[in-house]
């Protein structure tokens, strides 16, 4: 086994368990973003405190949330494809 293989094990060309965990976490976060994009914005409000005077002024528009949902859907689909192909 060579020193660097990333997320794949060289001998059997199978993904490591770590890659499944990472993909599952990314999938869960992207599905949450797809279903409720305002949730992450609300959770991150305290991080804005030093930089923003008015929280409501920085809330994304309806189109902004639509772009977030589109991106989350693409990421969720990609994770699902990676998970399904890795399990074959």
C-alpha positions in Angstrom: 0.0 0.0 0.0 1.5 3.3 -1.0 1.4 6.2 1.6 -1.3 8.3 0.0 -4.6 7.0 -1.3 -7.1 9.6 -0.2 -10.4 8.1 0.7 -9.8 4.8 -1.2 -8.1 1.7 -0.2 -5.6 0.6 -2.8 -5.6 -3.2 -2.6 -9.3 -3.8 -3.2 -10.1 -0.4 -4.8 -12.9 0.0 -2.3 -13.9 3.1 -0.5 -12.7 3.5 3.1 -15.4 3.6 5.9 -14.3 7.2 6.5 -15.6 8.2 3.0 -19.0 6.7 3.8 -19.2 8.8 7.0 -18.2 12.0 5.2 -20.6 11.4 2.3 -23.5 10.6 4.8 -22.8 13.8 6.7 -22.7 15.9 3.5 -25.9 14.2 2.3 -27.7 14.9 5.5 -26.7 18.6 5.5 -27.6 19.0 1.9 -31.1 17.4 2.4 -31.6 19.7 5.4 -30.6 22.7 3.3 -33.0 21.5 0.5 -36.0 21.1 2.9 -35.4 24.1 5.1 -32.8 26.6 3.8 -33.8 29.2 6.4 -32.7 26.9 9.2 -29.0 27.2 8.5 -29.3 31.0 8.1 -31.0 31.2 11.5 -28.4 29.0 13.1 -25.6 31.1 11.7 -27.1 34.4 12.9 -24.9 34.5 16.1 -21.8 34.3 13.9 -22.9 37.5 12.2 -23.1 39.5 15.4 -19.6 41.2 15.1 -20.1 42.1 11.5 -23.8 42.9 11.0 -26.0 45.6 12.7 -29.3 44.4 11.3 -29.8 40.6 10.9 -33.0 41.0 8.8 -31.1 43.2 6.3 -28.7 40.3 5.5 -31.4 37.6 5.0 -31.3 36.2 1.5 -34.1 36.9 -0.9 -36.5 34.4 -2.2 -34.3 33.9 -5.3 -31.3 33.5 -2.9 -33.1 30.7 -1.1 -34.0 29.1 -4.5 -30.3 29.0 -5.5 -29.5 27.5 -2.1 -32.1 24.8 -2.6 -30.9 24.1 -6.2 -27.3 23.8 -5.0 -28.3 21.5 -2.1 -30.3 19.3 -4.5 -27.3 18.9 -6.8 -25.0 18.1 -3.9 -27.5 15.6 -2.4 -27.9 13.9 -5.8 -24.1 13.7 -6.2 -23.6 12.3 -2.8 -26.3 9.7 -3.5 -24.7 8.7 -6.7 -21.3 8.4 -5.0 -22.8 6.3 -2.2 -24.7 4.0 -4.6 -21.7 3.4 -6.9 -19.4 2.9 -3.9 -21.6 0.2 -2.5 -21.7 -1.8 -5.7 
